[in-house]
Amino acid sequence: MRQKLIRIIFLISGLFFVLLGVIGLLLPLVPTTPFLLVAAFCFSRSSERLHQYLLNHRWFGHYIRDWEEHGVIPMKAKLFASSMMLIMVSYPLLFLSFHPGLKALAGATVVFALWYVWSKPSTRPLSADKELEPPFK
């Protein structure tokens, strides 16, 4: 009974994050990919059919597969995420007056998030099972 309840919670959570991802497609500055990655995680714990649907989706399935298999964040996504984080945190830090400890916490959070994003590979690793061709023939 407990396992079934956990699966239902993951299923509802996955559907919620897909909804947030769709909203992100329609509204500027709302991210889509992170919500779909979380949805894929939830579906992997609750519904193999929905998980496979996300993995095989023609627009964003390859991003989810690359993340699940290799932890890849494409360079374009890194640049966009970094610029959005810096833009979103700079206004409150520079122009709003609130407790300096909160400013430090916000700054530290962004630095940690930037470190995490940039610590991930930008491309898939070369497959060990494929034979590499020599650069010159």
C-alpha positions in Angstrom: 0.0 0.0 0.0 2.8 2.4 0.9 4.6 1.8 -2.5 1.4 2.5 -4.4 0.9 5.8 -2.5 4.5 6.8 -3.3 4.0 6.0 -7.0 0.8 8.1 -7.0 2.6 11.0 -5.4 5.4 10.8 -8.0 2.9 10.6 -10.8 1.0 13.7 -9.6 4.3 15.5 -9.1 5.4 14.5 -12.6 2.2 15.8 -14.1 2.5 19.1 -12.1 6.1 19.6 -13.4 5.0 18.9 -17.0 2.3 21.6 -16.5 5.0 24.0 -15.2 7.2 23.1 -18.2 4.3 23.9 -20.6 3.8 27.2 -18.8 7.5 27.8 -19.3 7.0 27.4 -23.1 4.4 30.1 -23.1 5.8 32.7 -20.6 9.2 34.4 -21.1 11.7 34.0 -18.3 10.0 30.9 -16.9 12.3 27.9 -17.5 11.0 24.8 -19.3 13.8 22.2 -19.2 14.4 22.0 -15.5 10.7 21.3 -14.9 10.7 18.6 -17.6 13.9 17.0 -16.1 12.1 16.8 -12.7 9.0 15.4 -14.4 11.1 12.8 -16.1 12.6 11.8 -12.7 9.1 11.6 -11.2 7.8 9.5 -14.1 10.8 7.2 -13.8 9.6 6.4 -10.3 5.9 6.1 -11.2 5.0 5.6 -14.9 7.4 4.0 -17.4 5.0 4.9 -20.3 5.1 8.6 -19.4 8.9 8.5 -18.8 9.4 7.0 -22.2 7.1 9.6 -23.8 9.3 12.4 -22.4 12.6 10.6 -23.4 11.3 10.1 -26.9 9.7 13.5 -27.4 10.9 15.1 -30.6 11.6 18.6 -29.2 13.2 18.0 -25.8 13.7 14.3 -25.5 17.3 14.4 -26.4 18.0 17.0 -23.7 16.4 14.7 -21.1 18.3 11.6 -22.4 21.6 13.5 -22.4 21.0 14.6 -18.8 19.9 11.2 -17.6 22.7 9.3 -19.3 25.6 11.7 -19.1 24.7 14.7 -17.0 25.1 17.0 -20.0 24.0 20.6 -20.0 24.4 22.1 -23.5 26.6 25.2 -23.8 23.6 27.3 -25.0 21.6 26.3 -21.9 24.6 27.1 -19.7 24.9 30.6 -21.2 21.2 31.3 -21.0 20.9 30.0 -17.4 23.9 32.0 -16.3 22.7 35.2 -17.8 19.2 34.8 -16.4 20.6 34.1 -12.9 22.9 37.1 -13.0 20.2 39.4 -14.3 17.6 38.2 -11.8 19.8 38.5 -8.8 21.6 41.7 -9.7 18.6 44.1 -9.4 17.6 43.1 -5.8 21.2 43.0 -4.7 22.1 46.3 -6.1 19.0 48.4 -5.8 16.8 47.1 -3.0 17.7 47.6 0.6 17.3 44.6 2.8 19.4 42.8 5.4 23.0 42.3 4.2 22.9 38.7 5.4 20.1 38.0 3.0 22.0 39.7 0.2 25.0 37.4 1.0 22.8 34.3 1.0 21.3 35.3 -2.3 24.7 35.9 -3.8 26.1 32.6 -2.4 23.1 30.7 -3.8 23.7 32.1 -7.3 27.5 31.4 -7.1 26.7 27.8 -6.1 24.1 27.4 -8.9 26.6 28.8 -11.4 29.3 26.5 -10.2 27.0 23.5 -10.5 25.8 24.4 -14.0 29.4 25.0 -15.3 30.8 21.9 -13.6 28.6 19.7 -15.9 29.9 18.6 -19.3 28.5 20.5 -22.4 28.7 17.6 -24.8 28.3 13.8 -24.6 31.5 11.9 -24.0 33.0 10.0 -26.9 31.6 6.4 -26.7 34.2 3.9 -25.6 32.6 1.2 -27.8 32.9 3.1 -31.0 36.2 2.9 -32.9 37.8 6.3 -33.3 38.8 7.2 -36.8 42.2 8.6 -37.4 42.2 12.4 -38.1 44.1 11.9 -41.4 43.8 9.1 -43.9 
